[in-house]
Amino acid sequence: MRLSRFFLPVLRETPAEAQIVSHRLMLRAGMIKQNAAGIYSWLPLGFKVLRKIENIVHEEQARAGHIAMLMPTVQSADLWRESGRYDAYGDELLRIRDRHDRDMLYGPTNEEMITDIFRSHVGSYKDLPLTLYHIQWKFRDEMRPRFGVMRGREFFMKDGYNFDLSKEDALHAYNRHLVTYLRTYERMGLQAIPMRADSGPIGGDDTHEFLVLAETGESEVFYDSAVTDLTFGDREIDYDSVAQCAGVLEEFTSKYARTDETHDQTVFEQQVPQERRRTARGIEVGQIFYFGTKYSDAMGATVQGPDGKPTPVHMGSHGIGVSRLVGAIIEASHDDKGIIWPEGVTPFHCGIVNLKQGDAEADAACESLYAGLTALGLDPLYDDRDERAGGKFATMDLIGLPWRITVGPRGLKNGVVELTSRRTGESEEVPPEEAVKKIADIYRGHHASEHVPMMGNRSFHTYI
Ligand code: 5CA
């Protein structure tokens, strides 16, 4: 993309209404525009990041054997009356009336709808296990929408639902989701810590929240510092294996890590040596639930069991805050100049800055870099505007592309361009072809198509 043709409405001033850094940077970098309290348009730069995150979620769900679908945003109130949640959900539920005076609602989550789909089409235990999910807009009429996309009223969420014959099978689905989520967050450059939590209006006893540590997080958390040493890494997981999923879950959840709702100071002090006890703030980027037969009992979702008798299915639901993640990643990765995107979610793979637009040699070198990168399936942003170098650097730093290639007449005389890391600020002078090769090598590990196992033969894949 050429910056002169892109739509990137960056702001010079720091918007006064934004209280936290990610909100400020998303507004300044032209990623979002507020349309009403807690309701945002995703401008092109923000939309690209949102899509990258969405794609990582889809790929990791596919790897775990979960099946994608799409349910509507508007739901019938009748379904919610069946589960009893139409009244129980309270003021967060946006109730709507259609022209026939029928009660509708804008879905805050989809347990009822998926249970209805299940009971209409699945009749036998032979069709289990089944995990269906979608990534769709949700609405919760939050009392205090704030912090930009972090606590919106309309937000983008992945929600998945497992249907199993027994509690044992459903707990395997729970463990599998936990493992899948760890890998998902890690691919976005985040360390998310699973913490035992409270189930709120979704219900059930077993639930973990995934928290990213950040000063501006809304939750207070307590944990053993040993948990932050754990990484998922490149390990191969057989998601069908009950033992493997349980093993990873045990590894990541055996150490003390809890949100304030479930924190127990006595247990904390008993289990964790003083030098490892930490209190911090965290952003909740996902939550998984096992709630047994709560919805299947209420809504009559049964299958014929092996003994021929109707058996209520065991269920869980699992959510990832896709739009919240954009803010969470920025909270975890920025400096005083702007955003620093992790390679896995960056809106463009690199920037090309032409220091002397209009200079025949500089223009030709930039065009050739642009063509070379694009031919390899990469997506560069070429700042081809007729602007001062300082302004171009400031824009690149603000929007946070991890790599920048700077092209100027002086370097070209020596046959080199400058390759700069946004994260470290370190630069090296290399011939243009080598800059292309280096960037290609960096991204080779960050692109997995849905059908290519990430750990094997990685191939480039352009998503937008
Ligand atoms: N049905 C379950 C699992 S799908 C559910 O709704 N879980 S949830 O309430 O925990 O939401 C899932 C995730 O959505 C949260 O972990 C959080 O990351 C995100 N989320 C929840 N509310 C908001 C909001 N108001 N703005 C942005 N993201 C939100």
Boltz pocket constraint, residues with backbone or C-beta under 6 A from the ligand:
constraints:
  - pocket:
      binder: B
      contacts: [[A, 108], [A, 109], [A, 110], [A, 111], [A, 140], [A, 142], [A, 149], [A, 150], [A, 151], [A, 152], [A, 153], [A, 154], [A, 155], [A, 156], [A, 157], [A, 158], [A, 159], [A, 160], [A, 202], [A, 284], [A, 285], [A, 286], [A, 287], [A, 289], [A, 317], [A, 318], [A, 319], [A, 320], [A, 321], [A, 322], [A, 323], [A, 324]]
      max_distance: 6.0
